């Protein structure tokens, strides 16, 4: 972060988030009655540029802020496991791994606060909302797009250089 006067900052950052979810077919099962399982995984590496407004100023004992900017979201989405081929009579079950990757651009909004500790450090927290979509191959995936947006929460420890 770089201060622009006492009430504004510009900054850049890089993050990482990853989540896996185990799923099953709700209305279908194997001939022996067992579930047909898959794992869905999404990894996002956001690189953002933001502008922040600090209404109480950068020298206040409590520093809330609000801001926004733009992000470049590098992402990877996988579906791995057993699937049903609904195009073939008898609906055979097969094992496969589908992968999609890409880069998407979208807005980011930040809301947070920090408290200075001494002259060169601070602790704080932030809520970040990002919005972006990624294109999926319609041959391998059921939907043409994946939603990369959502809320992210973080705690922070800052050191002033």
N, C-alpha and C positions, 0 to 999 in steps of 0.2 A: 504494500500500500504506500502511496505517496500523497502527502498532504498538499492541497491547493488552498491555502489560507487556513482559517480556523474551522470552517464549516463544511469543507468538501475534501474528498479523497478519491483517487483513481487507483485501480489495482488490477492485478492479474493473478490467476491461480490455476491450479490443476488439482483434480480430485480423482477418486476411484470409488466405484460401488459395484457390487456383484451380489446376485441373489439367485438361488436355485429353488425350484418348487417341484415336488413330486406330485404327479397326477395319475389318474386312472380314467378309463372310459366309464361313464356313469351308467349307460344303458347296455353295455356289452361286456361279456366275460369269455374266458377260454372254455372249450368244451368240458374241461374238468371242473369248472366253476371258479377257478382262480382269476384274479384281476389282471388286466392288461395294463402294464405300468410304463410311464415315461417320466423323464426329468426335463424340465424346461429351465434354461439358465440364461440370464441377461447380465452382461458386464458393460459398464459405461465408464469411460474416462473423459470427464468434462474439462475443457480448457476454456476459461472465462476471462472476460475483461469487463470490469464494472466501474460505475461511478456511485459514490455514497454521499449522502447528506447527513451531517451530524448536527441536529438542531440545538444541542447544548454546547457544541464546540469540542474541538480535539483536546482541550486542556481541562475539561470538566472532570469531576471525581467519578461520575457515572456518564457513560457515553453511548446513548442509544443511536442507532442509525437505520436508514432505509436507503435502498438504492436499486439500481438495475443495470443491465448491460446485455451482452451477447455472449453466446457460448458455442464452441465447436465440440460436438459430442462424438467421440470415437466409440463405437459399440460393436458388440459381438453377441449374437443370439443363437442358442442351440436347442434343439429338441432331440433327445436321445432316448431310445428304448424300443418297445414293441408297439406296432401300429397295425391297424386293420386296413386292408385294401378294399374299399367299398366299390371299386370299379369292376371287380372280378366276382363272378358268381361263387358263392360259398364263403365270401369275405375272408380270405386267408390272412393270418397274422404273420408279420415279418418284423425282423429286427433291423433298425436303421438309425443313422445319426444325420440330422439336417443342420446346416450351419449357414448363417447369414452374417455379414459384416458390413460396416459402412461408416461414413462420417456424415453428420447432420448438423445444421446450424439452426439456432433458435434463441429466443429471449430467456433471460434469467432475472429474477427479482430476489433481493436479499433484505432481510429484516433481522436486526440483532442488537446486541449491547455488549459493552466491555467495560472493565474497571481497571484503571492503571494500578500497577504494583511497583512502587518506586518510580524512578525516572525513565527506565528503559524496558519495562515489561508490562503485560496486561493479561487478564483472563477474561473470557467471555463466552457467548453462545450465539448461534445464528440459525435461522430458518431460511432455507433457500428453495425457491420454486423455479423449476426449469420446464421448458416446453419445446419439444421437438418430436419428429417422427422419422422412422427409418423405413426404407423400401425393402420388401421381402419378395423373393422369387415365388410367384403364384403357382408354379409347378410343384414346388416342395412344401409350401406352407398354405394353410387355409385362408389366411388374410393377406391382402397386398401390402399392409403397413403394420409397423409395430410402434406403440406409443412409448417414447423415451422420457416423457415428462413426469413430474411428480414433486413431492416435498422431500427435502433432505434436512436433517437436523445435525448440528455439530457443536462441539465444545472447542474452544480455541485457547491457545497460549501464544502470545505474541512477544517478540523481542524487537525492539527498535534498534536499527543499525546506525 
